[in-house]
């Protein structure tokens, strides 16, 4: 741990050095220019890609939900209509094995 700290501090020293004499000394960068360049341009590119992907679907009236799904409301294990109950009882009566009254999966070997 101590060795890593010493190496990091040793390499940080040259980073704080002054600009060499032969090099130009550029003025500091304006923060607004920095934000426009490194935040604004990528944001515009991202918005353009999203627009190119989603706008044609929206104009055609398609769903933009994942996989284009417009799900119907489902009630699992809920009440069934009477015609479904009647058809289920007639198929149970017509079955070869009959109703054992045990419930669950009634697979046999």
One Martini backbone bead per residue (centre of mass of N, CA, C, O) as a GRO file, in nm:
protein
  109
    1UNK     BB    1   0.060   0.061  -0.023
    2UNK     BB    2   0.302   0.257   0.016
    3UNK     BB    3   0.424   0.217  -0.269
    4UNK     BB    4   0.184   0.320  -0.434
    5UNK     BB    5   0.186   0.605  -0.316
    6UNK     BB    6   0.475   0.684  -0.397
    7UNK     BB    7   0.437   0.647  -0.702
    8UNK     BB    8   0.208   0.848  -0.741
    9UNK     BB    9   0.361   1.097  -0.629
   10UNK     BB   10   0.604   1.075  -0.825
   11UNK     BB   11   0.422   1.114  -1.093
   12UNK     BB   12   0.288   1.397  -1.011
   13UNK     BB   13   0.516   1.601  -1.035
   14UNK     BB   14   0.543   1.640  -1.355
   15UNK     BB   15   0.240   1.737  -1.392
   16UNK     BB   16   0.316   2.029  -1.242
   17UNK     BB   17   0.459   2.144  -1.461
   18UNK     BB   18   0.574   2.359  -1.671
   19UNK     BB   19   0.590   2.505  -1.959
   20UNK     BB   20   0.785   2.499  -2.198
   21UNK     BB   21   0.958   2.743  -2.374
   22UNK     BB   22   0.885   2.643  -2.683
   23UNK     BB   23   0.597   2.650  -2.607
   24UNK     BB   24   0.282   2.711  -2.605
   25UNK     BB   25   0.037   2.927  -2.427
   26UNK     BB   26  -0.266   2.858  -2.379
   27UNK     BB   27  -0.563   2.942  -2.317
   28UNK     BB   28  -0.820   2.900  -2.143
   29UNK     BB   29  -1.105   2.723  -2.129
   30UNK     BB   30  -1.424   2.762  -2.189
   31UNK     BB   31  -1.690   2.619  -2.029
   32UNK     BB   32  -1.902   2.644  -2.255
   33UNK     BB   33  -1.734   2.518  -2.479
   34UNK     BB   34  -1.693   2.248  -2.337
   35UNK     BB   35  -1.996   2.169  -2.312
   36UNK     BB   36  -2.064   2.182  -2.613
   37UNK     BB   37  -1.850   1.975  -2.710
   38UNK     BB   38  -1.883   1.726  -2.475
   39UNK     BB   39  -2.220   1.741  -2.454
   40UNK     BB   40  -2.389   1.856  -2.693
   41UNK     BB   41  -2.306   1.679  -2.933
   42UNK     BB   42  -2.380   1.397  -2.815
   43UNK     BB   43  -2.676   1.474  -2.762
   44UNK     BB   44  -2.754   1.530  -3.059
   45UNK     BB   45  -2.684   1.252  -3.169
   46UNK     BB   46  -2.876   1.093  -2.990
   47UNK     BB   47  -3.139   1.237  -3.079
   48UNK     BB   48  -3.114   1.162  -3.379
   49UNK     BB   49  -3.125   0.855  -3.346
   50UNK     BB   50  -3.396   0.841  -3.201
   51UNK     BB   51  -3.557   0.978  -3.427
   52UNK     BB   52  -3.487   0.771  -3.657
   53UNK     BB   53  -3.623   0.530  -3.503
   54UNK     BB   54  -3.917   0.643  -3.389
   55UNK     BB   55  -4.073   0.827  -3.595
   56UNK     BB   56  -4.180   0.625  -3.808
   57UNK     BB   57  -4.359   0.468  -3.608
   58UNK     BB   58  -4.532   0.705  -3.508
   59UNK     BB   59  -4.644   0.791  -3.786
   60UNK     BB   60  -4.778   0.494  -3.837
   61UNK     BB   61  -4.898   0.404  -3.537
   62UNK     BB   62  -4.707   0.250  -3.377
   63UNK     BB   63  -4.557   0.078  -3.141
   64UNK     BB   64  -4.285   0.159  -2.887
   65UNK     BB   65  -4.279  -0.086  -2.752
   66UNK     BB   66  -4.152  -0.359  -2.664
   67UNK     BB   67  -4.206  -0.552  -2.943
   68UNK     BB   68  -4.492  -0.415  -3.002
   69UNK     BB   69  -4.666  -0.430  -2.739
   70UNK     BB   70  -5.026  -0.472  -2.671
   71UNK     BB   71  -5.152  -0.546  -2.391
   72UNK     BB   72  -5.362  -0.743  -2.238
   73UNK     BB   73  -5.566  -0.808  -1.997
   74UNK     BB   74  -5.487  -1.036  -1.729
   75UNK     BB   75  -5.637  -1.327  -1.549
   76UNK     BB   76  -5.494  -1.534  -1.334
   77UNK     BB   77  -5.715  -1.756  -1.196
   78UNK     BB   78  -5.982  -1.656  -1.265
   79UNK     BB   79  -6.269  -1.591  -1.382
   80UNK     BB   80  -6.502  -1.756  -1.584
   81UNK     BB   81  -6.696  -1.824  -1.820
   82UNK     BB   82  -6.966  -2.025  -1.876
   83UNK     BB   83  -6.875  -2.157  -2.149
   84UNK     BB   84  -6.604  -2.258  -2.033
   85UNK     BB   85  -6.719  -2.435  -1.806
   86UNK     BB   86  -6.891  -2.623  -1.987
   87UNK     BB   87  -6.656  -2.726  -2.170
   88UNK     BB   88  -6.487  -2.844  -1.936
   89UNK     BB   89  -6.701  -3.051  -1.835
   90UNK     BB   90  -6.737  -3.212  -2.104
   91UNK     BB   91  -6.436  -3.301  -2.130
   92UNK     BB   92  -6.425  -3.453  -1.859
   93UNK     BB   93  -6.655  -3.659  -1.923
   94UNK     BB   94  -6.509  -3.761  -2.202
   95UNK     BB   95  -6.291  -3.885  -2.063
   96UNK     BB   96  -6.115  -4.178  -1.990
   97UNK     BB   97  -6.009  -4.132  -1.681
   98UNK     BB   98  -6.129  -3.914  -1.534
   99UNK     BB   99  -6.208  -3.808  -1.208
  100UNK     BB  100  -5.998  -3.831  -0.921
  101UNK     BB  101  -5.966  -3.576  -0.709
  102UNK     BB  102  -5.649  -3.476  -0.680
  103UNK     BB  103  -5.520  -3.297  -0.861
  104UNK     BB  104  -5.326  -3.159  -1.064
  105UNK     BB  105  -5.106  -3.353  -1.203
  106UNK     BB  106  -5.206  -3.653  -1.415
  107UNK     BB  107  -4.963  -3.823  -1.474
  108UNK     BB  108  -4.857  -4.116  -1.652
  109UNK     BB  109  -4.673  -4.438  -1.716
   0.00000   0.00000   0.00000
